[in-house]
Amino acid sequence: MGEGESARILVTGSSQGIGKAIVMRLASRQHFVLAVSRSKLEYLDTSRYPWADRVAWTSLDLSNATAVEQYAASLENTSIRALILSAVDYGDGARHGASTISTPEWQRVIGTNLVGQSILVSRLLSKLVPTGLGLIVNVSSDVAVTPATGRAAYGASKAGLHAMLRAVEAEHRADGLRVYQLIPTFQTVTEGIRRRRPADFDFSSYAEPALIAEVLERIIATPGQVTGGTYLIRRDGTLQPYDEVASL
């Protein structure tokens, strides 16, 4: 992929689940994607997916702040039009109380979901803001705005990223930067969810990650039609503005 081609879209958490669906959707719709994840992508076989040559993958552990800084610095000469935040670390196994969360779990979950992605946002703002067309999309969760019993570390990390991006949106609203925070109102069937559910679990009420990828690609493909902000994603793929406290 040469530098003369269109600006890239950077996607975190690209190896599985929602992040994987997003990368596949965007690349298949002619977008050039920079994909980062801990695990190597297993779907870049050009014999199966002709669009796979539009995806450039880099191994990146978002909980390693130094590695994130180095990766961001490596993009100095790369044009980026969008940053999609879909990486997630749920913590250790089953739900457990805040008093039983180990220090390594706190560090890994907060580091991945909040610190690492926040560093990427802050370091890449200089690329996104000047164009007037830049956008950031956070694939968020209901735990960012509601209590997360048994998932304190995960809830804290998602709420922190949500608050950080609200600040970024307020700081750069006049610059044309669009910030979207998407909260699905349903569970999605991901590899991680399958591992955490019983073998005979009924997933009929769940949605495929492709639904979220379709919503996100629609936002990217139609700039200006949906204003920035926080939205609930409904099961039919529609977006509902989420009311947040604007002032005290």
KOLZATI-584516 format. One line per 5 residues: number of its first residue (from 0); for each residue x, y, z of N, C-alpha, C. Coordinates in pm, 1 decimal. Layout:
BEGIN
NUM	X:Y:Z:X:Y:Z:X:Y:Z; ...
***
This chain:
BEGIN
0	84.9:-119.4:0.0:0.0:0.0:0.0:88.3:124.2:0.0; 78.3:206.2:-98.2:161.2:324.7:-108.7:100.8:442.7:-37.4; 187.7:538.1:-5.2:140.6:654.1:70.4:47.9:743.0:-11.8; 46.3:722.8:-144.7:-40.7:804.2:-226.7:-185.4:760.9:-222.1; -212.2:643.4:-162.6:-348.0:594.7:-155.6:-424.8:666.6:-44.6
5	-554.2:638.5:-34.7:-639.2:710.1:59.8:-594.2:690.0:203.6; -634.4:782.3:288.1:-595.4:778.9:428.7:-646.6:651.7:495.7; -572.6:607.7:595.0:-604.0:484.0:663.5:-705.7:501.9:775.2; -769.2:389.8:808.1:-855.2:381.4:925.4:-787.6:285.1:1020.7; -760.8:330.1:1143.5:-691.2:247.3:1242.1:-794.3:181.2:1332.8
10	-784.3:48.8:1347.4:-878.9:-27.7:1428.4:-803.7:-104.8:1536.2; -840.3:-83.9:1662.0:-779.4:-160.4:1771.1:-863.4:-285.8:1798.8; -800.5:-386.5:1860.7:-873.1:-508.7:1893.9:-922.0:-582.0:1771.2; -836.1:-592.6:1669.6:-879.5:-638.3:1537.5:-874.4:-788.7:1515.1; -829.0:-866.5:1613.6:-807.7:-1008.5:1586.6:-933.3:-1094.0:1599.0
15	-1033.7:-1046.7:1672.8:-1152.9:-1127.7:1691.4:-1273.5:-1040.8:1723.9; -1389.1:-1105.3:1729.3:-1510.9:-1038.4:1771.7:-1549.1:-917.3:1688.0; -1589.7:-810.9:1757.0:-1637.3:-690.3:1689.1:-1526.4:-624.5:1608.5; -1404.8:-618.7:1663.9:-1294.1:-557.5:1590.7:-1266.2:-628.8:1460.7; -1267.0:-760.4:1462.8:-1246.3:-840.3:1341.5:-1355.2:-810.2:1238.5
20	-1480.1:-806.6:1283.3:-1591.3:-778.5:1192.3:-1577.3:-639.6:1130.0; -1530.5:-543.6:1208.9:-1512.6:-407.1:1158.1:-1405.0:-403.1:1050.0; -1290.8:-465.8:1077.0:-1182.5:-466.6:977.6:-1229.5:-532.1:847.8; -1295.5:-645.6:858.1:-1341.4:-717.2:739.4:-1443.0:-634.1:661.4; -1531.7:-568.8:730.9:-1633.1:-486.0:664.8:-1568.1:-367.5:593.2
25	-1479.1:-297.0:661.8:-1417.9:-178.2:603.3:-1330.4:-214.0:483.3; -1246.7:-317.0:499.3:-1157.7:-355.1:389.3:-1237.1:-402.7:268.2; -1346.4:-473.2:291.8:-1428.5:-522.0:180.3:-1503.2:-409.2:111.1; -1509.5:-291.9:177.3:-1574.5:-174.3:117.8:-1470.0:-73.4:68.1; -1352.2:-122.4:34.9:-1246.1:-43.8:-28.7:-1169.4:49.0:63.8
30	-1188.9:40.0:194.1:-1111.1:121.7:286.5:-977.2:54.6:315.3; -872.4:134.2:338.1:-742.8:82.2:379.2:-734.8:88.6:531.2; -700.8:-25.0:591.6:-711.4:-39.5:736.8:-576.5:-71.7:799.8; -546.7:-0.9:907.7:-435.0:-35.2:994.6:-495.8:-110.0:1112.9; -461.7:-237.2:1128.2:-520.1:-320.8:1232.4:-416.0:-352.3:1338.5
35	-452.0:-330.9:1465.4:-361.0:-365.1:1574.8:-431.7:-458.1:1672.4; -353.3:-550.8:1727.8:-406.1:-645.6:1825.8:-290.2:-721.8:1887.6; -315.9:-787.8:1999.9:-214.0:-873.4:2060.4:-188.5:-996.2:1973.3; -298.2:-1057.0:1926.7:-288.4:-1181.0:1849.8:-284.6:-1152.4:1700.5; -212.7:-1235.6:1627.4:-202.0:-1219.7:1483.5:-336.4:-1245.6:1417.1
40	-366.2:-1169.2:1313.6:-491.4:-1187.6:1241.2:-487.6:-1318.7:1163.2; -598.7:-1391.6:1169.9:-606.5:-1519.9:1101.7:-693.2:-1513.5:976.0; -727.8:-1393.4:932.5:-820.8:-1382.9:820.1:-764.1:-1299.5:705.1; -633.1:-1297.1:691.3:-571.7:-1214.7:586.5:-523.1:-1298.2:469.2; -592.7:-1403.5:438.5:-560.7:-1490.0:326.0:-622.7:-1431.6:199.3
45	-539.4:-1376.6:110.4:-591.6:-1311.3:-10.7:-656.8:-1410.7:-106.9; -625.6:-1540.0:-92.4:-690.4:-1639.0:-178.6:-837.3:-1657.0:-140.6; -869.0:-1627.4:-14.2:-1007.4:-1635.8:32.8:-1074.8:-1500.3:34.4; -997.4:-1396.5:69.2:-1051.9:-1261.9:80.4:-970.7:-1166.8:-7.7; -1018.9:-1134.2:-126.1:-943.8:-1047.7:-217.3:-908.5:-911.7:-159.0
50	-986.0:-869.2:-58.4:-963.7:-737.3:1.3:-855.4:-739.1:108.8; -801.7:-856.3:141.2:-708.5:-867.7:253.7:-581.9:-784.7:234.5; -546.6:-754.3:110.6:-425.9:-673.9:88.8:-447.9:-527.4:123.5; -569.9:-492.3:164.2:-596.2:-356.2:209.6:-584.5:-344.4:362.0; -538.1:-450.6:426.3:-522.7:-451.9:571.8:-375.4:-468.9:608.0
55	-323.6:-376.4:689.0:-186.6:-387.0:739.8:-193.9:-408.4:889.9; -144.8:-525.3:935.3:-155.2:-559.8:1077.2:-24.7:-535.6:1151.0; -35.8:-487.5:1274.8:79.3:-469.1:1362.8:46.9:-530.4:1498.7; 139.1:-608.2:1552.0:122.9:-664.1:1685.9:138.4:-552.1:1787.8; 38.6:-534.9:1873.7:44.0:-428.3:1973.1:-33.0:-468.4:2097.4
60	33.7:-464.8:2211.5:-28.6:-488.2:2341.1:-62.7:-351.7:2399.2; -190.4:-318.0:2400.1:-232.9:-185.5:2444.5:-206.5:-160.7:2592.5; -185.1:-267.9:2670.3:-155.2:-248.4:2811.9:-9.6:-208.7:2834.3; 70.5:-210.3:2727.3:210.9:-169.3:2733.2:220.9:-26.5:2680.6; 217.5:70.8:2769.9:213.7:211.9:2730.6:333.0:251.4:2645.2
65	450.4:197.3:2675.1:569.6:230.2:2596.9:554.7:183.3:2453.1; 501.7:60.9:2435.0:480.7:7.5:2300.4:378.4:90.3:2223.5; 275.0:137.3:2292.7:172.9:220.2:2228.0:233.7:352.8:2182.2; 315.0:413.5:2266.4:383.4:538.3:2229.0:470.1:516.7:2104.8; 543.0:405.9:2101.9:630.7:377.3:1989.1:551.1:354.6:1861.5
70	439.0:284.0:1873.5:356.1:260.8:1755.9:299.4:392.1:1702.6; 249.2:475.6:1792.1:195.0:604.8:1749.3:301.9:687.2:1679.1; 425.0:684.9:1731.1:534.8:760.4:1669.7:567.5:706.2:1531.3; 549.7:574.9:1510.9:580.6:514.1:1381.2:484.2:558.3:1272.2; 372.8:619.3:1310.3:271.9:662.8:1213.4:290.9:808.1:1170.1
75	406.7:864.5:1202.8:430.7:1006.0:1174.8:403.4:1042.2:1029.5; 441.1:957.1:936.1:424.4:987.2:793.8:303.4:919.0:731.5; 212.1:871.4:814.6:92.7:802.2:766.0:-30.1:890.4:782.7; -109.4:899.7:679.4:-233.0:977.2:685.2:-344.0:890.7:743.9; -410.0:941.2:847.1:-516.4:866.4:914.6:-642.5:951.1:917.8
80	-753.8:893.0:875.8:-880.2:967.3:873.2:-974.8:926.8:985.3; -952.6:808.6:1044.8:-1043.8:763.0:1149.8:-972.0:669.2:1245.4; -1015.4:673.8:1369.5:-962.3:586.6:1473.7:-1079.7:512.7:1535.6; -1078.6:379.1:1523.2:-1186.8:296.1:1574.4:-1136.1:218.6:1695.7; -1196.7:240.7:1810.8:-1153.1:178.9:1935.8:-1244.9:62.7:1969.5
85	-1197.1:-59.8:1945.1:-1280.8:-176.7:1973.0:-1208.8:-282.2:2055.9; -1085.2:-251.9:2100.2:-1012.4:-346.8:2183.9:-1080.4:-358.7:2320.3; -1077.1:-478.0:2377.3:-1141.1:-497.0:2507.5:-1074.1:-610.0:2584.6; -1058.2:-587.1:2713.3:-1013.1:-690.6:2806.4:-1116.0:-694.2:2918.0; -1184.7:-807.9:2933.3:-1293.6:-818.2:3030.3:-1244.8:-849.0:3171.7
90	-1120.7:-890.2:3185.3:-1071.5:-927.6:3317.2:-1059.8:-1078.1:3330.9; -1039.4:-1123.9:3450.7:-1014.0:-1265.1:3476.9:-1142.5:-1345.2:3493.8; -1174.6:-1425.2:3394.5:-1281.1:-1524.1:3407.2:-1416.8:-1469.4:3445.9; -1482.3:-1540.9:3538.2:-1618.3:-1506.7:3578.3:-1622.7:-1376.4:3657.0; -1741.0:-1321.2:3668.4:-1758.3:-1196.8:3744.4:-1717.2:-1217.7:3889.9
95	-1653.5:-1117.6:3947.1:-1614.5:-1125.9:4087.4:-1608.4:-985.6:4146.3; -1623.4:-978.6:4276.2:-1631.9:-850.4:4344.5:-1504.5:-769.5:4337.9; -1520.4:-639.3:4358.1:-1406.5:-548.0:4349.6:-1297.2:-583.6:4449.2; -1335.3:-639.1:4565.1:-1236.2:-670.7:4667.8:-1146.3:-787.4:4629.5; -1185.6:-863.1:4527.4:-1106.6:-979.7:4486.9:-1027.9:-956.5:4358.0
100	-1032.7:-835.3:4303.6:-958.5:-805.9:4181.0:-810.9:-787.6:4215.7; -726.5:-865.2:4151.6:-583.7:-856.5:4179.5:-524.2:-731.6:4115.3; -408.5:-691.0:4164.2:-340.8:-575.0:4105.6:-306.7:-598.3:3958.5; -255.5:-717.1:3919.8:-228.1:-740.1:3777.2:-353.2:-727.8:3689.8; -468.2:-773.0:3742.0:-592.1:-761.7:3664.1:-631.2:-615.6:3646.7
105	-625.9:-538.4:3756.8:-654.0:-394.9:3745.3:-563.8:-331.5:3638.7; -435.2:-360.3:3646.5:-338.7:-298.0:3555.7:-363.6:-336.7:3410.6; -393.2:-465.4:3387.6:-412.9:-510.3:3250.6:-542.0:-455.3:3189.3; -651.6:-462.8:3265.8:-780.9:-417.9:3213.3:-782.1:-266.8:3191.7; -739.5:-191.9:3291.3:-733.7:-45.9:3277.6:-632.3:-6.9:3169.9
110	-518.9:-77.6:3168.3:-415.8:-46.7:3069.3:-463.2:-67.5:2927.8; -532.1:-177.9:2902.6:-580.3:-209.6:2767.8:-696.5:-121.8:2726.2; -801.0:-122.4:2806.8:-925.7:-56.3:2767.7:-921.8:95.2:2777.1; -841.8:147.7:2869.4:-840.0:292.3:2891.9:-707.3:357.7:2854.4; -599.4:319.9:2921.9:-472.8:392.3:2904.8:-418.1:378.7:2763.4
115	-406.2:255.9:2714.7:-347.9:236.0:2582.4:-425.6:305.9:2472.8; -557.7:292.6:2476.4:-639.3:355.4:2371.4:-640.9:507.6:2386.8; -636.2:555.9:2510.8:-631.0:701.0:2531.4:-500.9:759.4:2478.3; -391.3:686.6:2495.4:-263.0:733.1:2440.7:-271.9:744.1:2288.8; -329.8:642.5:2225.1:-344.3:646.9:2079.5:-425.4:768.5:2036.7
120	-536.1:792.2:2105.8:-619.9:907.9:2071.8:-540.5:1037.0:2084.3; -474.4:1055.5:2197.4:-404.9:1182.1:2220.9:-290.0:1203.0:2122.9; -218.4:1096.9:2088.9:-104.5:1110.6:1998.0:-146.6:1127.6:1852.3; -265.4:1080.4:1816.7:-309.2:1088.5:1677.3:-405.1:1204.8:1650.5; -438.5:1280.2:1753.1:-528.2:1394.2:1733.5:-473.5:1493.4:1632.0
125	-342.3:1509.8:1630.3:-281.7:1606.3:1537.4:-305.2:1566.0:1392.6; -334.8:1437.9:1367.1:-365.5:1392.6:1231.8:-514.5:1405.0:1200.8; -596.7:1384.9:1302.7:-740.5:1382.4:1281.8:-804.2:1520.6:1277.8; -752.0:1613.2:1357.6:-816.2:1743.7:1371.9:-798.7:1835.7:1250.4; -677.4:1850.4:1194.2:-658.1:1951.1:1089.1:-742.0:1930.4:963.6
130	-779.6:1804.9:932.3:-851.3:1778.5:808.2:-994.1:1829.3:809.9; -1052.8:1839.2:930.5:-1193.0:1876.5:940.4:-1284.9:1760.3:909.4; -1226.9:1645.5:872.7:-1305.2:1526.7:838.0:-1274.3:1408.7:930.3; -1183.9:1427.6:1024.5:-1142.6:1318.0:1110.8:-1253.8:1272.4:1204.1; -1249.2:1144.0:1239.6:-1347.7:1095.1:1333.8:-1289.6:986.2:1422.5
135	-1347.6:974.4:1540.2:-1313.2:871.2:1637.0:-1441.9:798.5:1671.4; -1436.4:665.3:1668.0:-1552.3:585.1:1706.8:-1510.7:490.4:1817.9; -1578.4:499.3:1929.7:-1554.4:410.6:2042.6:-1667.1:308.9:2049.2; -1632.9:180.5:2030.0:-1732.8:75.3:2049.6:-1741.8:54.3:2200.6; -1838.2:117.8:2261.4:-1848.0:122.9:2406.2:-1935.8:10.9:2460.2
140	-1985.8:28.2:2579.7:-2065.3:-74.4:2646.8:-2158.2:-6.5:2745.7; -2265.9:-77.3:2780.3:-2357.2:-20.4:2879.6:-2287.9:-0.2:3013.8; -2180.6:-74.1:3040.9:-2112.3:-58.8:3169.8:-2043.4:76.3:3181.4; -2029.2:148.9:3070.0:-1968.5:281.6:3074.3:-2061.1:383.2:3138.8; -2191.6:353.1:3140.1:-2288.9:450.8:3190.3:-2384.3:392.6:3294.8
145	-2373.0:262.5:3323.5:-2457.9:199.3:3423.5:-2372.3:112.0:3515.2; -2422.8:75.2:3634.7:-2344.6:-8.5:3726.1:-2304.9:-141.1:3661.9; -2184.5:-187.9:3695.2:-2132.9:-312.6:3638.9:-2098.8:-407.9:3751.9; -2200.9:-465.0:3815.6:-2180.1:-553.7:3929.5:-2090.9:-671.6:3892.0; -1987.5:-692.7:3970.6:-1896.6:-802.7:3945.5:-1795.9:-777.1:3836.4
150	-1796.7:-656.7:3781.8:-1706.0:-623.0:3672.0:-1647.9:-483.3:3694.0; -1600.3:-458.5:3813.7:-1555.7:-324.4:3850.3:-1441.5:-273.8:3763.4; -1343.9:-357.2:3737.4:-1229.7:-313.6:3656.9:-1272.8:-282.6:3514.0; -1351.8:-371.2:3457.6:-1402.5:-350.5:3321.0:-1488.8:-225.0:3314.7; -1580.1:-209.8:3411.3:-1666.8:-91.8:3413.3:-1588.1:36.4:3428.4
155	-1487.9:35.7:3517.7:-1405.9:155.2:3538.2:-1331.0:193.2:3411.4; -1280.1:92.7:3341.7:-1202.6:121.0:3220.6:-1290.2:177.2:3109.2; -1409.2:120.3:3091.9:-1498.6:167.9:2985.8:-1554.4:305.9:3018.4; -1586.6:329.6:3146.2:-1636.2:461.0:3186.8:-1527.3:566.4:3171.6; -1403.1:528.2:3202.8:-1292.0:621.9:3188.6:-1269.6:663.1:3045.0
160	-1273.3:566.0:2953.3:-1255.2:598.2:2811.5:-1370.3:684.9:2761.2; -1490.5:652.9:2807.0:-1607.9:731.6:2768.7:-1590.3:877.9:2810.4; -1547.3:900.1:2934.4:-1528.1:1036.6:2984.3:-1414.3:1106.6:2910.7; -1307.2:1034.0:2884.2:-1193.2:1092.7:2813.3:-1235.8:1142.3:2675.6; -1315.6:1061.0:2604.6:-1357.0:1099.1:2470.0:-1459.3:1212.5:2470.8
165	-1537.4:1222.4:2575.3:-1628.2:1336.9:2586.6:-1547.1:1465.6:2598.9; -1435.6:1457.4:2672.2:-1348.7:1574.2:2685.5:-1287.0:1610.3:2551.1; -1240.0:1508.9:2477.5:-1181.0:1532.7:2345.4:-1283.7:1595.6:2251.6; -1405.5:1543.0:2254.7:-1511.6:1596.9:2170.0:-1537.3:1744.7:2201.6; -1543.3:1778.2:2329.7:-1568.9:1917.1:2369.7:-1453.5:2008.3:2329.9
170	-1330.1:1958.3:2342.4:-1212.0:2038.6:2309.4:-1202.1:2068.4:2159.9; -1250.1:1976.9:2076.2:-1226.9:1989.5:1931.9:-1355.1:1998.6:1848.9; -1466.1:2025.3:1913.6:-1591.9:2034.9:1839.6:-1584.5:2141.6:1731.1; -1522.1:2254.3:1761.6:-1512.4:2363.3:1663.9:-1417.9:2329.9:1549.0; -1334.5:2227.1:1566.5:-1239.4:2189.0:1461.9:-1298.6:2091.9:1360.9
175	-1420.6:2047.4:1384.4:-1483.4:1953.8:1292.0:-1459.6:1807.9:1325.2; -1384.7:1779.7:1431.0:-1362.7:1641.6:1470.7:-1493.6:1582.7:1522.2; -1528.7:1465.8:1471.2:-1650.3:1397.1:1514.7:-1613.1:1278.5:1603.6; -1674.6:1271.0:1718.7:-1648.6:1162.2:1812.8:-1780.0:1088.8:1837.8; -1779.1:958.1:1812.7:-1898.0:875.2:1832.2:-1869.8:769.5:1938.7
180	-1964.7:753.9:2029.1:-1956.5:647.6:2128.5:-2081.4:561.5:2110.9; -2059.6:437.5:2067.9:-2169.2:348.4:2032.0:-2188.4:242.3:2140.2; -2309.4:236.8:2196.1:-2341.5:142.7:2302.7:-2445.4:42.9:2251.5; -2404.4:-78.9:2221.5:-2502.1:-180.5:2177.2:-2602.2:-210.4:2288.2; -2727.6:-229.4:2251.7:-2831.8:-263.4:2349.5:-2855.2:-413.7:2351.7
185	-2760.1:-489.0:2299.1:-2773.5:-634.2:2289.5:-2634.8:-696.9:2305.0; -2631.9:-824.5:2333.8:-2507.2:-897.6:2338.0:-2470.2:-942.4:2197.0; -2341.0:-954.9:2171.4:-2295.8:-1005.8:2042.7:-2228.7:-1141.5:2061.1; -2236.5:-1223.4:1958.1:-2177.0:-1356.3:1963.3:-2031.6:-1345.8:1917.3; -1940.8:-1338.2:2012.6:-1798.1:-1331.8:1981.6:-1729.0:-1458.2:2032.9
190	-1605.0:-1477.0:1990.0:-1529.3:-1594.0:2035.1:-1515.8:-1595.1:2187.0; -1489.5:-1476.6:2245.1:-1474.5:-1467.2:2388.9:-1602.9:-1501.9:2463.3; -1716.4:-1453.1:2411.5:-1845.3:-1483.4:2473.8:-1872.2:-1633.7:2467.7; -1843.5:-1695.3:2355.2:-1866.5:-1840.3:2342.2:-1784.8:-1918.8:2444.2; -1662.5:-1872.8:2468.1:-1578.2:-1942.9:2565.6:-1632.5:-1930.0:2707.4
195	-1699.4:-1818.7:2736.5:-1747.2:-1795.1:2872.4:-1887.4:-1849.9:2897.9; -1954.6:-1900.1:2793.9:-2089.4:-1953.8:2809.2:-2087.1:-2106.8:2805.0; -2187.0:-2171.6:2866.8:-2195.8:-2317.8:2862.0:-2208.7:-2367.0:2717.3; -2170.2:-2490.8:2694.2:-2172.1:-2546.3:2558.2:-2312.2:-2546.0:2497.4; -2415.2:-2559.6:2581.6:-2552.6:-2565.5:2530.9:-2625.2:-2431.2:2540.4
200	-2549.8:-2322.6:2554.8:-2611.7:-2189.7:2571.3:-2688.8:-2149.9:2445.3; -2804.1:-2087.0:2464.9:-2889.3:-2042.2:2354.0:-2852.0:-1899.0:2315.3; -2793.6:-1883.4:2198.1:-2750.4:-1751.9:2151.5:-2853.3:-1684.7:2058.6; -2974.8:-1734.6:2055.9:-3072.9:-1683.0:1960.4:-3106.4:-1536.0:1981.2; -3090.5:-1484.8:2103.8:-3121.4:-1343.7:2130.1:-3001.0:-1252.9:2105.8
205	-2889.1:-1311.8:2072.8:-2767.0:-1235.3:2048.9:-2758.4:-1193.5:1902.2; -2675.0:-1092.7:1874.8:-2654.0:-1047.5:1737.9:-2511.5:-1079.1:1694.5; -2492.0:-1087.1:1565.1:-2358.2:-1108.9:1511.6:-2279.3:-977.4:1515.1; -2147.4:-984.1:1534.9:-2064.9:-862.3:1534.3:-2077.0:-782.4:1404.8; -2113.6:-849.8:1297.2:-2127.1:-781.3:1168.1:-2229.1:-668.7:1173.1
210	-2328.9:-679.6:1261.4:-2430.0:-573.4:1271.9:-2366.0:-442.9:1316.8; -2278.6:-450.3:1417.1:-2210.7:-330.2:1464.6:-2116.4:-277.4:1357.8; -2049.8:-367.4:1286.5:-1959.4:-326.5:1178.8:-2035.0:-252.5:1069.1; -2155.6:-297.5:1038.0:-2236.5:-231.6:935.2:-2275.7:-90.6:978.7; -2314.8:-76.0:1104.9:-2352.2:56.1:1157.2:-2232.6:150.1:1150.6
215	-2118.0:101.3:1192.9:-1997.4:184.2:1194.7:-1956.0:225.5:1052.9; -1960.1:132.0:960.0:-1920.7:164.1:822.1:-2015.3:266.4:760.9; -2141.1:262.2:801.2:-2238.5:359.1:752.7:-2203.1:499.0:800.8; -2158.0:510.2:924.3:-2116.8:640.2:978.6:-1997.3:694.4:901.4; -1900.5:606.4:873.7:-1779.8:647.7:802.1:-1810.7:686.2:658.0
220	-1899.6:610.9:594.3:-1927.4:631.2:452.4:-2016.2:752.0:424.2; -2085.7:800.9:526.9:-2177.3:914.6:506.9:-2143.7:1025.4:605.9; -2027.4:1088.8:588.0:-1984.7:1193.1:682.5:-2085.4:1307.1:691.1; -2114.8:1345.2:814.6:-2205.0:1457.7:836.1:-2349.9:1419.8:854.0; -2389.9:1299.5:811.5:-2530.6:1261.8:824.0:-2568.0:1231.2:968.5
225	-2471.6:1182.9:1045.4:-2495.1:1156.3:1187.2:-2398.0:1242.1:1267.2; -2450.1:1330.0:1349.1:-2363.3:1416.2:1428.6:-2293.3:1335.4:1537.1; -2180.7:1385.9:1583.6:-2109.0:1317.0:1689.1:-2189.5:1310.2:1817.7; -2153.5:1215.8:1904.2:-2223.0:1201.1:2031.6:-2229.2:1055.7:2073.3; -2308.7:1028.3:2175.9:-2326.2:893.1:2225.6:-2458.3:836.9:2174.9
230	-2452.8:714.9:2121.2:-2571.6:653.0:2063.0:-2589.4:510.3:2112.1; -2713.2:471.9:2132.7:-2747.5:333.0:2155.9:-2768.5:267.7:2019.3; -2712.5:149.2:2000.3:-2737.9:73.3:1877.5:-2850.8:-24.9:1906.8; -2959.5:-12.7:1834.9:-3072.8:-101.7:1851.6:-3051.8:-230.2:1770.9; -3131.4:-330.5:1801.3:-3116.6:-462.8:1739.6:-3140.5:-458.4:1589.2
235	-3215.7:-358.5:1541.5:-3240.9:-346.9:1397.6:-3135.9:-261.0:1327.7; -3030.5:-221.0:1400.2:-2923.0:-143.2:1339.8:-2944.1:6.3:1341.7; -3053.5:53.3:1398.4:-3077.3:197.2:1406.4:-3003.9:255.5:1527.2; -2980.6:386.0:1520.8:-2911.2:457.3:1627.3:-3008.8:546.5:1704.0; -2999.1:542.4:1835.4:-3082.4:627.3:1920.9:-2991.4:713.4:2006.1
240	-3002.5:846.3:1995.9:-2918.0:933.2:2078.4:-2935.8:901.6:2226.3; -2825.7:898.2:2297.5:-2829.0:871.1:2442.2:-2815.4:1003.5:2516.0; -2910.1:1033.0:2601.2:-2909.4:1159.6:2675.0:-2810.5:1153.0:2790.4; -2719.1:1246.9:2790.8:-2622.8:1256.5:2900.4:-2635.2:1393.4:2964.5; -2588.9:1404.4:3088.5:-2593.1:1531.6:3158.2:-2495.9:1628.5:3090.3
245	-2547.4:1739.6:3042.0:-2464.1:1837.4:2972.3:-2405.6:1939.3:3070.6; -2477.8:1966.5:3177.7:-2430.5:2064.3:3275.5:-2494.5:2035.4:3409.6; -2430.0:2080.5:3514.3:-2482.4:2061.5:3650.0:-2548.6:2190.1:3698.5
***
